[in-house]
Amino acid sequence: ESVGQHLYLLVSALTQQISKGPVDCVTEKALYTLSEDWLLWQAQDFSPLKLKVLFAVGSDGEVSEPLEVDALNCDTVEQLKEKILNTFKTKFGFPYNTLIRDLCIEYEKDGSFLPLEEVGTGSKVIGEVTKLNTLRHYKVNDGATIKVLSRKTHPPLSPQGSVKDDENFSGKYFHLIDPDVVEDHGKNPERKKLKLKEVYLTKLLSTKVAVHSYVENVFRSIWGMSQSKAPLAIKYFFDFLDAQAENMKITDPDVRHIWKTNSLPLRFWINILKNPQFVFDMEKTPHLDGCLSVIAQAFMDSFSLSETQLGKHAPTNKLLYAKDIPMFKQEVKAYYKQIREQSAVTDAEFKEFLQEESKKHENEFNEAAALIQLYKYVQRYFSQINEKLTSNGAPVELTEQLQHVKDLFDGLKSCSWN
């Protein structure tokens, strides 16, 4: 209820920030990123463009009202198509009814429309590698008109699909990084490496600053306390861990901190932070994955009890959030302290909470399918479960009920799991 919106805004902000600068279509490296591994540090000059995009709405040349799309003059034809479809979905709330591979686009020049292709007769070739055509190659200016057509209703003059379908795509084509660019480490490679690191860090910092408020909002929605109360399930579970520590006479508070950290932030939240596609209808690109990994690492460091020593050889992702981590650590400790001091949850309250949660999701689950899965488990481990119940002094009725359930399922010979 509290984290979803902030996480969605963070992912959207990252995606928008990445697309504001050049992204190499072949390597997927970008000028705006949080990850050194995905940094396009050789980026050339680029200019933003605002394009008027018309969609063909019939076979007789009728077109839609213009849609304003932001692009860059260094974008490839495929990248422009992606930006057009993303803008359409953002504005109207649903995707355009044609897949990207079935689209072709044209540029209005001197009163007529010129087809835009990723590779053509005028493409630049270096050795055996072909440069993908960009908007700069076609001299597309700011304010230009682009028409979107469907290959099904408007067959193109050229049969070319996306060159990304080529099995040897990254070997045959290049976009922003020339194939003959070789880093010269000179006489002092170590010094050169550190100097490059400074350049990288400066570039990464600009993206970090742009999305930092979204990162803080996500983190604080996870370890924040709405109405000064932690969710009931977390309070109940943390109290259980504290009780276990007392039973085992563990007095070191660090042990409790580590138990709680391993159970909730590192097992649950990290998975969601790194994989927003689990909860949202979206696609996670490898580049976005790299950025989210950096944010997830900062999140993990915020729960760590060890002091990180950062020198000149420290990884850039650690340096990027070095000033924020101490503050985050204090907030995490305060969060754990507040939960500990919160009044305990009674069994009755917890039972009511679980019932309320169940009501929210009525009719969402296939109970028959769930029972089948449970039965498979019972069938596989029946003797071990029985032995455990007997050794733990479970009531006879319980073992009899378990046997009854097994007999019922075993009797259904026609069921698919047999």
C-alpha positions as CSV (number, residue, x, y, z in Angstrom):
1,E,0.0,0.0,0.0
2,S,2.8,2.5,0.7
3,V,5.9,1.4,-1.3
4,G,4.3,0.5,-4.7
5,Q,3.8,4.0,-6.0
6,H,7.3,5.2,-4.9
7,L,8.9,2.2,-6.6
8,Y,7.0,2.8,-9.8
9,L,8.0,6.5,-9.8
10,L,11.7,5.5,-9.3
11,V,11.7,3.1,-12.2
12,S,9.9,5.6,-14.4
13,A,12.4,8.4,-13.4
14,L,15.4,6.0,-14.2
15,T,13.9,5.1,-17.6
16,Q,13.2,8.8,-18.5
17,Q,16.7,9.9,-17.3
18,I,18.4,7.1,-19.4
19,S,16.4,8.1,-22.5
20,K,17.3,11.8,-22.1
21,G,20.8,11.1,-23.3
22,P,22.4,9.0,-26.0
23,V,22.0,5.2,-25.6
24,D,24.1,3.0,-27.9
25,C,21.7,0.7,-29.7
26,V,24.2,-2.2,-30.0
27,T,25.9,-2.3,-26.6
28,E,22.9,-0.6,-24.7
29,K,25.5,1.6,-22.9
30,A,24.1,5.1,-22.0
31,L,25.4,8.5,-21.0
32,Y,23.0,8.8,-18.1
33,T,23.3,5.8,-15.8
34,L,24.2,4.7,-12.2
35,S,26.3,1.8,-13.3
36,E,29.9,2.2,-14.5
37,D,29.5,-1.1,-16.5
38,W,26.7,0.5,-18.6
39,L,28.3,4.0,-19.0
40,L,28.7,5.4,-22.5
41,W,31.7,7.5,-21.7
42,Q,32.7,8.1,-25.3
43,A,29.4,9.9,-26.0
44,Q,29.5,12.6,-28.7
45,D,27.5,15.8,-28.9
46,F,23.8,15.4,-29.3
47,S,20.7,17.6,-29.6
48,P,17.2,17.1,-28.3
49,L,14.4,17.1,-30.9
50,K,10.7,17.6,-30.5
51,L,8.9,15.8,-33.3
52,K,5.3,15.9,-34.6
53,V,4.2,12.3,-35.1
54,L,1.2,11.4,-37.2
55,F,-0.3,7.9,-37.2
56,A,-1.9,6.6,-40.4
57,V,-5.5,5.7,-39.5
58,G,-6.7,4.3,-42.8
59,S,-5.5,3.1,-46.2
60,D,-6.4,6.3,-48.0
61,G,-3.8,8.6,-46.4
62,E,-5.9,9.8,-43.4
63,V,-3.7,10.6,-40.3
64,S,-4.3,11.2,-36.6
65,E,-3.8,14.4,-34.6
66,P,-0.1,15.0,-34.1
67,L,1.6,13.5,-31.0
68,E,4.6,15.4,-29.7
69,V,7.5,13.0,-29.1
70,D,10.9,13.8,-27.6
71,A,13.9,12.3,-29.3
72,L,17.6,12.9,-29.9
73,N,19.4,13.5,-33.2
74,C,21.7,10.5,-32.3
75,D,18.8,8.1,-32.0
76,T,18.5,5.2,-34.5
77,V,15.3,4.5,-36.4
78,E,14.5,1.6,-34.0
79,Q,15.0,3.9,-31.0
80,L,12.7,6.5,-32.4
81,K,10.0,3.9,-32.9
82,E,10.4,2.8,-29.3
83,K,10.1,6.4,-28.1
84,I,7.0,7.0,-30.2
85,L,5.3,3.8,-28.8
86,N,6.3,4.7,-25.2
87,T,5.0,8.3,-25.6
88,F,1.7,6.9,-27.1
89,K,1.3,4.6,-24.1
90,T,2.1,7.3,-21.6
91,K,-0.4,9.7,-23.1
92,F,-3.3,7.4,-23.7
93,G,-2.8,4.7,-21.0
94,F,-2.8,1.8,-23.4
95,P,-0.3,0.5,-26.0
96,Y,-0.5,1.3,-29.7
97,N,-2.2,-1.6,-31.6
98,T,0.8,-2.5,-33.8
99,L,4.0,-4.2,-32.7
100,I,7.3,-2.3,-33.2
101,R,8.5,-4.9,-35.8
102,D,5.4,-4.2,-37.9
103,L,5.9,-0.4,-38.0
104,C,7.7,1.7,-40.6
105,I,8.2,5.4,-40.2
106,E,8.6,8.2,-42.7
107,Y,10.0,11.7,-42.5
108,E,8.4,14.7,-44.2
109,K,11.0,16.5,-46.3
110,D,10.2,19.1,-48.9
111,G,6.5,18.2,-49.1
112,S,7.0,14.4,-49.6
113,F,7.6,11.6,-47.1
114,L,11.0,9.8,-47.0
115,P,11.2,6.3,-45.5
116,L,13.6,6.0,-42.5
117,E,15.6,2.8,-42.4
118,E,18.2,1.5,-40.0
119,V,20.5,0.4,-42.8
120,G,20.4,1.7,-46.4
121,T,22.6,2.4,-49.4
122,G,24.0,5.6,-47.7
123,S,25.0,3.9,-44.4
124,K,28.6,4.4,-43.2
125,V,30.7,1.3,-43.3
126,I,34.0,0.7,-41.4
127,G,35.7,-2.5,-42.5
128,E,32.9,-5.1,-42.3
129,V,30.8,-3.2,-39.7
130,T,27.9,-1.0,-40.8
131,K,26.8,2.1,-38.8
132,L,23.1,2.2,-38.0
133,N,21.3,5.2,-39.5
134,T,20.4,8.0,-37.0
135,L,18.1,11.0,-37.2
136,R,21.2,13.1,-37.8
137,H,22.1,10.9,-40.8
138,Y,18.7,11.7,-42.3
139,K,19.0,15.4,-41.3
140,V,15.8,15.3,-39.3
141,N,15.4,18.8,-37.7
142,D,13.6,20.0,-34.5
143,G,9.9,20.3,-35.1
144,A,10.0,17.8,-38.1
145,T,6.9,15.7,-38.9
146,I,7.2,11.9,-38.8
147,K,4.5,9.5,-40.1
148,V,3.9,6.1,-38.5
149,L,2.6,3.4,-40.9
150,S,1.8,-0.3,-40.4
151,R,3.6,-2.7,-42.7
152,K,0.4,-4.7,-43.0
153,T,-1.7,-1.9,-44.5
154,H,1.3,0.0,-46.1
155,P,3.9,-2.5,-47.4
156,P,7.3,-0.7,-47.4
157,L,9.4,-0.3,-50.5
158,S,12.2,-2.2,-48.7
159,P,11.5,-5.6,-47.0
160,Q,13.9,-4.8,-44.2
161,G,12.7,-5.8,-40.7
162,S,14.7,-4.9,-37.6
163,V,18.4,-5.5,-38.0
164,K,18.3,-6.6,-34.3
165,D,16.8,-9.9,-35.7
166,D,20.2,-10.6,-37.4
167,E,22.0,-13.4,-35.5
168,N,25.3,-11.5,-35.7
169,F,23.7,-8.1,-34.8
170,S,26.5,-6.8,-32.5
171,G,29.2,-8.1,-34.8
172,K,27.9,-6.5,-38.0
173,Y,26.6,-3.2,-36.8
174,F,27.6,-0.3,-34.6
175,H,25.9,2.9,-33.4
176,L,27.7,5.4,-31.2
177,I,30.9,3.4,-30.4
178,D,33.1,3.1,-33.4
179,P,34.5,-0.4,-33.9
180,D,38.0,0.9,-34.2
181,V,38.0,2.8,-30.8
182,V,40.8,1.3,-28.7
183,E,41.6,2.7,-25.3
184,D,45.2,3.8,-25.0
185,H,46.5,3.2,-21.5
186,G,49.9,4.7,-22.3
187,K,52.9,4.4,-20.1
188,N,51.1,4.5,-16.8
189,P,47.9,2.4,-17.1
190,E,47.1,2.6,-13.3
191,R,47.1,6.4,-13.3
192,K,45.1,6.4,-16.5
193,K,42.6,4.0,-14.8
194,L,42.2,6.3,-11.8
195,K,41.7,9.4,-14.0
196,L,39.0,7.6,-16.0
197,K,37.4,6.6,-12.7
198,E,37.1,10.3,-11.8
199,V,35.5,11.0,-15.2
200,Y,33.1,8.1,-14.7
201,L,32.1,9.1,-11.2
202,T,31.3,12.7,-12.3
203,K,29.0,11.4,-15.1
204,L,27.4,8.9,-12.8
205,L,26.8,11.6,-10.1
206,S,24.7,13.6,-12.5
207,T,22.2,10.7,-12.9
208,K,22.3,10.0,-9.1
209,V,21.3,13.6,-8.4
210,A,18.5,13.5,-10.9
211,V,16.8,10.4,-9.4
212,H,18.0,10.7,-5.7
213,S,14.7,12.1,-4.3
214,Y,12.9,9.0,-5.8
215,V,15.5,6.7,-4.2
216,E,15.1,8.3,-0.8
217,N,11.3,8.1,-1.1
218,V,11.4,4.4,-1.9
219,F,13.9,3.7,1.0
220,R,11.9,5.7,3.5
221,S,8.6,4.2,2.5
222,I,10.2,0.8,3.3
223,W,11.7,1.7,6.6
224,G,9.3,4.5,7.5
225,M,6.5,4.3,10.0
226,S,3.1,5.5,8.9
227,Q,1.1,6.7,11.9
228,S,4.3,5.7,13.9
229,K,3.4,2.0,13.5
230,A,5.0,-0.8,11.6
231,P,2.8,-3.1,9.7
232,L,1.3,-5.8,12.0
233,A,3.0,-8.7,10.3
234,I,6.5,-7.1,10.7
235,K,5.9,-6.2,14.3
236,Y,4.6,-9.8,15.1
237,F,7.6,-11.4,13.2
238,F,10.3,-9.1,14.8
239,D,8.9,-9.8,18.2
240,F,9.1,-13.5,17.4
241,L,12.8,-13.1,16.6
242,D,13.4,-11.1,19.8
243,A,11.7,-13.9,21.8
244,Q,13.9,-16.5,20.1
245,A,17.0,-14.5,21.0
246,E,15.9,-14.3,24.7
247,N,15.1,-18.1,24.7
248,M,18.7,-18.7,23.5
249,K,20.1,-16.1,25.9
250,I,21.6,-14.1,23.0
251,T,22.3,-10.6,24.4
252,D,24.3,-9.2,21.5
253,P,21.9,-6.7,19.8
254,D,23.9,-7.0,16.5
255,V,22.7,-10.6,16.2
256,R,19.0,-9.5,16.4
257,H,19.7,-6.7,13.9
258,I,21.3,-9.3,11.4
259,W,18.4,-11.8,11.9
260,K,15.8,-9.1,11.1
261,T,17.9,-7.7,8.2
262,N,18.3,-11.1,6.6
263,S,14.6,-11.9,7.0
264,L,12.9,-8.8,5.6
265,P,15.1,-6.3,3.7
266,L,17.5,-8.8,2.2
267,R,15.1,-11.7,1.5
268,F,12.0,-9.7,0.4
269,W,12.7,-6.1,-0.4
270,I,15.9,-6.6,-2.4
271,N,14.0,-9.0,-4.7
272,I,11.3,-6.4,-5.4
273,L,13.8,-3.5,-5.8
274,K,15.9,-5.4,-8.4
275,N,12.9,-7.0,-10.2
276,P,10.1,-4.4,-10.5
277,Q,8.7,-6.5,-13.4
278,F,7.5,-9.0,-10.7
279,V,4.9,-6.4,-9.5
280,F,4.4,-4.1,-12.5
281,D,3.4,-4.7,-16.1
282,M,6.7,-3.6,-17.5
283,E,9.9,-4.8,-19.2
284,K,13.3,-4.6,-17.4
285,T,16.1,-3.9,-19.8
286,P,19.7,-5.1,-19.0
287,H,20.6,-1.4,-18.5
288,L,17.8,-0.7,-16.1
289,D,18.8,-3.9,-14.3
290,G,22.3,-2.4,-13.9
291,C,21.0,0.8,-12.4
292,L,18.6,-1.0,-10.0
293,S,21.5,-3.2,-8.8
294,V,23.4,-0.1,-7.8
295,I,20.4,1.2,-5.8
296,A,19.8,-2.3,-4.3
297,Q,23.5,-2.3,-3.1
298,A,23.0,1.1,-1.4
299,F,19.9,-0.3,0.2
300,M,21.8,-3.4,1.5
301,D,24.7,-1.2,2.8
302,S,22.1,0.9,4.8
303,F,21.3,-2.2,6.9
304,S,25.0,-3.3,7.2
305,L,26.6,-3.0,10.7
306,S,30.2,-3.0,9.3
307,E,31.9,0.2,8.5
308,T,32.9,0.4,4.8
309,Q,36.5,1.7,4.2
310,L,36.5,3.6,0.9
311,G,39.8,4.3,-0.8
312,K,40.7,5.4,-4.3
313,H,40.3,1.8,-5.6
314,A,36.7,1.4,-4.2
315,P,34.0,0.5,-6.7
316,T,32.2,3.5,-8.1
317,N,28.8,2.2,-7.0
318,K,30.1,2.3,-3.3
319,L,31.5,5.8,-3.8
320,L,28.3,7.1,-5.4
321,Y,26.3,6.6,-2.2
322,A,29.1,7.0,0.3
323,K,27.8,10.2,1.8
324,D,24.2,8.9,2.1
325,I,24.8,5.5,3.7
326,P,25.7,6.8,7.3
327,M,22.5,8.8,7.4
328,F,20.5,5.8,6.1
329,K,22.1,3.5,8.7
330,Q,20.9,5.8,11.5
331,E,17.4,5.8,10.0
332,V,17.4,1.9,9.9
333,K,18.5,1.6,13.5
334,A,15.8,4.1,14.5
335,Y,13.2,2.0,12.5
336,Y,14.2,-1.2,14.3
337,K,14.1,0.6,17.7
338,Q,10.6,2.0,17.0
339,I,9.3,-1.5,16.2
340,R,10.8,-3.0,19.3
341,E,9.2,-0.3,21.5
342,Q,5.8,-0.6,19.8
343,S,3.2,-2.3,21.9
344,A,3.0,-6.1,21.3
345,V,0.5,-7.7,18.9
346,T,-1.9,-10.1,20.6
347,D,-2.8,-13.4,19.0
348,A,-6.4,-12.2,18.6
349,E,-5.3,-9.0,16.8
350,F,-3.0,-11.0,14.5
351,K,-5.7,-13.6,13.7
352,E,-8.1,-10.7,12.8
353,F,-5.4,-9.1,10.7
354,L,-4.9,-12.4,8.7
355,Q,-8.6,-12.7,8.2
356,E,-8.8,-9.2,6.9
357,E,-6.0,-9.9,4.5
358,S,-7.7,-13.1,3.3
359,K,-10.9,-11.1,2.6
360,K,-9.0,-8.7,0.4
361,H,-8.0,-11.5,-1.9
362,E,-11.2,-13.6,-2.0
363,N,-11.8,-15.4,-5.3
364,E,-8.2,-14.6,-6.5
365,F,-6.9,-18.1,-5.8
366,N,-7.6,-21.5,-7.2
367,E,-8.1,-23.5,-4.0
368,A,-8.3,-26.8,-5.8
369,A,-5.0,-26.3,-7.5
370,A,-3.4,-25.2,-4.2
371,L,-4.7,-28.4,-2.5
372,I,-3.3,-30.5,-5.2
373,Q,0.2,-28.9,-4.7
374,L,-0.1,-29.5,-0.9
375,Y,-1.1,-33.1,-1.5
376,K,1.9,-33.7,-3.7
377,Y,4.1,-32.5,-0.8
378,V,2.1,-34.7,1.8
379,Q,2.5,-37.7,-0.5
380,R,6.2,-37.3,-0.9
381,Y,7.0,-36.7,2.8
382,F,4.1,-38.6,4.4
383,S,6.2,-40.9,6.6
384,Q,8.5,-38.0,7.8
385,I,5.5,-35.8,8.6
386,N,3.9,-38.6,10.5
387,E,7.0,-39.3,12.5
388,K,7.5,-35.6,13.3
389,L,3.9,-35.2,14.5
390,T,4.2,-38.4,16.7
391,S,7.6,-37.3,18.2
392,N,6.2,-33.8,19.0
393,G,3.2,-35.3,20.8
394,A,0.6,-34.1,18.3
395,P,-3.0,-35.1,19.1
396,V,-4.1,-38.4,17.7
397,E,-7.0,-36.7,15.9
398,L,-4.4,-34.7,13.8
399,T,-2.6,-37.8,12.5
400,E,-5.9,-39.5,11.8
401,Q,-7.1,-36.4,9.8
402,L,-3.8,-36.4,7.8
403,Q,-4.2,-40.1,7.0
404,H,-7.9,-39.5,6.0
405,V,-6.8,-36.6,3.6
406,K,-4.1,-38.9,2.1
407,D,-6.7,-41.7,1.7
408,L,-9.2,-39.4,0.0
409,F,-6.6,-38.2,-2.5
410,D,-5.2,-41.6,-3.1
411,G,-8.7,-42.8,-3.9
412,L,-9.1,-40.3,-6.7
413,K,-7.4,-42.4,-9.4
414,S,-8.7,-40.3,-12.3
415,C,-6.9,-37.1,-11.1
416,S,-4.1,-35.7,-13.2
417,W,-1.4,-35.9,-10.5
418,N,-1.5,-39.7,-10.3
